[in-house]
Amino acid sequence: MIPDYQTLMLPVLKSCAKGEMITSDVIESLAIEFQLTKEEKEQLLPSGKQSTFSNRIHWAKGYLKQAGLLSYPARSHFVLTEEGRKVLASNPDKIDNKFLEQFEAFKEFRSRKGTQSSNVSPEREAILSNEDATPDELLRSSHKAIGDALAADLLGRVRDASPQFFEELIVELLIGMGYGGTSENAGKAIGKSGDDGVDGVIDQDPLGVDQIYIQAKRYAEGNNIGAGAIRDFFGALNLKKAHKGIFFTSSAFTSSAIQTASDLGMRIVLIDGLRLAKLMIRYSIGCRDEEVLHLKKVDEEFFER
């Protein structure tokens, strides 16, 4: 029987007790440990693109990272954090969502997602526990929970990346959103750190008639952008004789920063980490469709002819 993702949390954590691990190796070793049959190892999700077992390993690993017990030093690699070592040293009988609630990072993750330990918000939990809930309600609730978890994962990876990667990500996102038109050089100007307080510029239209200036700050969670940074960006825009600017950060903006941007006589859009992650999902930047489900309903007009 394929174990659920919470059952896999402790084995996944133990798997890297001796050092950095590769996810594919852990999947193979845990398949042996749980004595999965060939059929169980090859069982695929409905999308047919990933095995059920590896999918659950990834969910377990992701939740452990959100709790601060694991970190990702490189693609497909993971390693214990100091907190993770302490947990293993305490020799827990099991690790599940309830166990992870003791960690502030996990609480923040849940708060950011608007979820509870069961992976659903109070409203969605009510739906899932209601025997009278329709299949449509259950499906949409599950879809929202998966999307929230994906946004949190993407944001964590962005914060762990380099400043250069962050700037390149902003370029891809803006072009994916339609900025720059068809110009090959539309976003190549971005990334000029130290250019009078502006990180870059991107064409708003195919001809480059109008341009938008960019500020991109890859900051850790809790290192929020204050009003001073907004005023500095405003001054930089004035030097450029610009009328529009977008300030991206992987953290958040203080209330005074938001008020300052609103009070200034210029159009400055603020994009915080959570909104950035949601835009990445919407425009498929750093993620891709695993499966597309089509919900259909009866065409009443067809039967009224």
Beta strands, then each sheet from edge to edge (+ up, - down):
strand 1: 21-22
strand 2: 70-71
strand 3: 77-80
strand 4: 200-203
strand 5: 211-217
strand 6: 244-249
strand 7: 267-271
sheet 1: 1+ 3- 2+
sheet 2: 4+ 5- 6- 7-
end
